[in-house]
């Protein structure tokens, strides 16, 4: 079902694309003017189109909009006309399996990416597919199965002539780069330093040298040479299960890292592997089974038995120790050299951090939103708080990442409450709209308006012309 309102003039369309999750470079920022402050079911609606459910965010390339969805057991890629919202084509991906996932996830969570000629989609239950703008399949690459208890959330990006995807999981995680035209593997690097994660990478161009791929991961943030996959530098101390996109400003990189268990004031003492075996390995077989496990491991057993072999072994315990000793934070990293740059962290801020939403760096201010509708602005130079307060009327969970344009910041809650903030250090709420639905996707800003996906609809909001 499609409901159309005002059709935009062709001359005003497609001034800029939004080609991946969080738009150009993953920044979440668009150079648009006269963006709407209100966006209700009957307020500033240009068109809305009924779409199947899925958590992927809409992307825009040329005259097309792309998103992924699921319908029963079917995995779908959907293409819509950018001017009218009309569905132009739907393509079904193979689904050889239905992997375990968290109930708040979906089999269509990773967002598409496009270079303007093709669109690339990833489903954890199959792998990657590439389509032409006309819907013709160009290539496919099966991947997996994956060992990720919560399902996948990492989105592919296009970087030059490569399609890059993070495939972090509890065992055998890796980073892969494919030829965007053929799907051929250019390089693939293992990531034994990390466990499961859901982040999307970013591209960093240093003043001197080749472009780098910045990859947030559990416990370690890593930079790779984009052309070869060589590991260049890293920062330790990240939390478990990273989900955000890194932000880049000159030679400073900002990365958010929050997960349950990292908000302690003082890291608890955790036994070494040898101490654990001595105390709890009753049958002396070199591992700890559920009946031998200490109370804290019985409580978290499903998350700590990473290889699912029914026991805690040394690798499991190493990562458990990391989980219990790292601290949640948003960090400002000064990129300077190679190797271990943990000492190059300029500042860390540890309170009221987002879980899933990525931060937004807009107009010289860092904007954060966490569950409960707590919005925070930070000075990106020092990490000092400008303002922190709840978004009145929108105090539920947040999965969508904030986006900015026209001096406004848009924050969308899981209950589809859209708060529009004035983009200033001491922000104020300009308006709050209620779409009375369920929202996981991050909005796209383009064409003077906001493309916003709910569980049931894809909307385009724009001020009347």
N, C-alpha and C positions, 0 to 999 in steps of 0.2 A: 504494500500500500504506500502510495506517495501523495503527499499533500503539498501543493505548490502555491506560493504567494507571488510576490513581485519577482519577475525575471530580470536579471541585471543586463545592462547594455553590454555588448561585446567589447566595446572600447575600454570598459573599466575592469575587465576580467583578467585574472591570471598575471597580475603584476609580479608576483613572487611565489615560488613553490615552498612547500613544507615537506621535504622529501624523505624524512625519516622520523623516528620517535623523537619528539621535542624539537622538530624543525631543523633548520640549517645548523650543522655542527652540533646538534643536540643542546643548543643554548636555551631553547624555550623562548626566544625573542624574535619579534617580527617588526619590520619598519613599516607600520601601518598608521593611518590617521583616522580620526573620527570613529573609533571603535565603540561599540555599544556599552553602556553601563548596566542596562537591564536586559535580561534574556529569559523570558518566561515562556510558558507553553503557548501563550497568545500575545507575546510581547516581542517585537522586533524579529519575528520569524519570517525569513524569506522563503524557505521551504523546509519540509521535514519528510524523511523517507523511513518507512519501517524496514528494519534489518534484523537478521537473526542475532542471537546473543554472541558475545565474545568480548574479551577484555582488551584486545589490541586497539591502539589509537589510530585514528584516520591520518593518512598522509595525502599530500597533494602534489601532482606532477603534471604539468601541461594542463590539459582540459579535463583531467581525470582525478578522481578520489579513489583510494584503495584502502580496504580493511580486510581483516580475516574474521571468520565466524565459524560457528558449528551449528548443525541442525540434526538433532538425534545423534547418530554415530558419524555423520558426514562432516568432514573438514572442508571449509569453503574459503576461497578468495573471491572478493566481490569488488567490482569496478562500477563507479557511479559517475555520472556527468557532473562536472563541477558547477555548471551554471544552473542546472535545474534539479539536481538530486535524483534524476532518473537512473535506475539500475541498468547498466549497459551489458554486463555479462557477469556470470558466476562460474567458477571452475572448482571442481572437487579434487582434493588431494587423496592419494591412497592413505589408508589407516590400518597398517598391519598389526597394531597393538593399541591398547588403551592403558597408558602408564599411570601409576599412582600419582595423585596430586592432592594438595591441600584443598579443602572445600571452598575456599575463597578464590582459588585459581580457576582457570578454564583451559580447555585444550586449544584455544585460540587466543593466547595472551601476548606473544611476541608481535610487535608491530611490523608492517612491511617497510621496505626501503626501495627507493627508485633513483635511477640516474636520468630519467626523462625519456629513455628509450625502452627500458624494461622495468618490471617490478619484481622484487625478490621477497619471498615469504618463507617463514620457518615454522614448522609444527613439530613439537617434541615427539609426537606419535608417528612421524615419518621422516622428516629431514627438510631440505631446502628445495624449492621450486622457483623457476624463473619464467615469467610470462612477458610476451610483448604487450604493447598498449592495447592491441586488439584482442587480447585474451588467448593468443596462440602460445602453447607451451614451447619454450625454447630449450630448456634442459631441467633435469632433476637430479638430486644427489641424496639418496637415502643415508641417514645418520642414525646412530643409536643401535640398540636401546640404551637408555640412560638410567643411571642410578641416582635419582634425585627425588627425595621423598615428597617434595612439594610441587613437582611439575616444573615446567620451564617458564621463564619470564624474560630472558635476554633476547633483545632484538638485533637483527643484522643491520649493518651499515654498509654503504658504498664508499670506498676510499680510492679514488683514482680508478684504476682498472680492476680493483679487487672488491669482492664482497667478503666481509669479515664477520665472524660470529664467535662469541664466547660460549663454550660448552662445558661450563663448570659443573661438577657433580661430586658425589662423595667418594668415588673411586674413578681413576682414569680420566680426569678432567683434561680438557685441551682447548686450545685456541686455533681456529682454522681460517685460512684465507684462500678464496677461490677466484679463478678468472671469471669476471662478471659476464663475459660473452659465451663461455663454454661450460662453466661449472667445474673445470679441471682444478684439482688441488694444487695451488702454487706452493704453499707451505702449511705445515701443521706442527704445533709445538705442544708438548705435554706441560701440564701445570700441577706438578705434585705438591707444590707449596700450599695449595688451597683445597677447600672442599666445596660444597654446594654454594651457588651464588646466582644472582638474577640481574646483574648489571649489564649495561650497554656501554661499549667503549667510546672513546673520543680520539680525535686526531690532533696531535700537537706538532707545530712547526717551529723548531728552535730558530734563533737568529742565524746560527751556523749549523750546518749538518742536515741530514735527511729527516723526513717526517717520521714521527713516532706514534705508536698506538698505545694509548693509556688505558689500562685494564684494571678496574677495581675488582678485588677478590677477597674471599674470607681470609683475614689475618695479614694479607700482604697486597699492596698496591704496586703494580708492575708496569714498566714501560718496555715496549718491544720496538725493534726496527720494523717499520711498516713493510719494507721491501722484502726482508729476509726472515722475519720472526725472531731475530736474535734478541735475547734479554739484555736490556741496557742498564736499567737502574730500578730500584725498588724502595719501598718504605714499609717497614714493619709496624705492627700495632693496630692494624685495622680490626674491626669487629667481625663477627661471624655473619654469613649470608648477606653480603652487600647487594644493594639493589639500584643504586643511583647512577647517573651519568656524571662523569667528572666535568668541572667547569674550568676554563682556561682563560687567564688574563695576563698577557705578556709571558713572563717566565714563572708565574705563580699558578698552581693548580689547586683547586678546591675539591675535596671529596668527602661525602657524608657516609658515615659508617655507624649504624645502630642495629642492635639485635638484643633480644631478651638475655639478661645475664651480664650485661656490660655496664650497668649503671651504679655499681658499687663505689663507695668512697675510697675504699682500700681493697685492692685485689686479695681474695682469700688465698691462704696457703693450700697448695694441692700437692699430694704425694708424687714422688717420681715413680716411674714404671717399676723400678726395682723394689721400692717401698710397697707399692701396691701388691706385687706378686708375693712378697714376703708375708704380708698381712692377710691377703684374701685368696691366694691361689692354693686352696686346700688340697687338691689332688696333684699339685706340682706338674701340671701339663703345659705351663708357659702361657696361660691365658686365664681370663676371669669370666666365668659363666654367670648367667642371671642368678642362680642360687647361691653363688659365692660373692656377688657384687655388694659393695657398700651401699647404704641408703641413697646417696645422691646419684649413683649410677642406675639404681633401679628406677628412679624417678625419670631419668632421661635416657633410658636404655635404647629406645628406638632411634634416637638421634646420634648415639655414640657408637653403635655397632655399624660402622660405615660400610663395611663390605658385606653386611647381612649374613655373617657366618654363624650367628648365634652365640658369639662370645666377644669380649673386649680383648683385642690384641695390642701390641705395642704402638702401631700406627694410630689406632683408635684413641689410645690414651694420650699420645702426643698432642693430637688435635683437641681432646677434651681439656688438657692443661692450658692450651692456648685460649680456648673458649672461656676458661675461668680466670684468665689473667689479663686479657686485652681490655681496653676501655673504650666505650662508645664515644665518638667525637665527630665533629666536622673539623677537618684539618686544612691548613694552608701550607702547601709544600713549595719551597723555592727550588726549582730545577737548576741544578748546578753540578755537572759532572756525571759520572757513571758509578755503578756499584750501589752500595747501601747508602741511601740518602735519608735514612730515618732521622739523622741529626740535623737535617735541613728543614724540618718542620718549623715554620715561623710561629704558628700558634695552633692551639686546639681548643675548641669550645665543646663542652660536654653536657649541657643541660637542654631539656626540651627539644630533642632532636627528632626529625622525621624518621619513620620506619621505611616506608616505600617511596614517598615523594622525593624527587631530586630537588636540591636547592635551586634557586634562581638568582643569578647575578645580573642586576638590571639597574641602570642609572647610578652606578657606584655604590650599590647596596646589595647585600645578600639577604634574600627572602627565604624563610623556612616555614613550613606548616606541618604540624604533627597531629596525631590522633587526639581527639578532644577539641579540635579547632583552635589550637594554640599557635598563633602566628608570631614569628620572631624576625626582627631585622638586626643584622650585624654589620659592623664596620669591617670591610674586607681586608683592611690594612692591619688591624689589630685583633679582630675577633670580639671586640667589645659590643655589648648589646645596646642598640638604639632604643628599641621598644619591644615589649612582649605582652600580648594580651589575647584573650579568647575572641573568636569571631562570633559575635552574638547571633544566636539562631542557627548556627552551623557547627555544632560541637560533637559531631559523630566521628567515625573513622575517616581517614584520607588515603586513597590509593593513587589518585590523579596527582600529577606534578604541576606546580604553578607555572604559568606562562605570562609573558609581559609584552605590551605594546601600547603606543599612544599615551605613555605616562600612566598606564594602568597595569595592575597585577591581578590575574584571575586565579582564584583558588576554589577547587571543586571538591565537595565532600562525597562520601560514598552514598549519601542519600540525595545526591544531585542538588545540594544547596550551593549556588554559585555566588561567592563573595568577591566583589570587585574593590580592590584597594587602590588608593592613590599611591603611586610609586615614589614614596619619599621615605627617608629614614624613620621618621616618626609618622608612619602611615595612618590613614584613617579609612574606614569602610565607606565607600561611596554608595553602594547598593548591595542587597542580597536578594537573589532570585531563587525560587523553589520550583524545580522541574518535576518533583514528586515521582521519582523513579530511582533506579540504582545506577551508580556511575563508578566505573573503574578506569576508563580511558582518559588520557590527557588531551585537552582540546588543541586544535590547530588554529592559528591566527593567519588569515590571508584574505585578500579581496575586500578589505575594509570591514571584516567581520570575524565571527567565531564559528568554527565547525566543531560541534560537540556531540559526542556519542553517549547515549544512555543504553540501558539494557535492551530497549525495544526500538529506539529511534536514532537516526542521525539527523541533527538539526544544522541549519545555517542561519545564524543570527546576524542582523546588520541594521544599523540605523536607517530610517526611511530616507530615500533620496528626494 
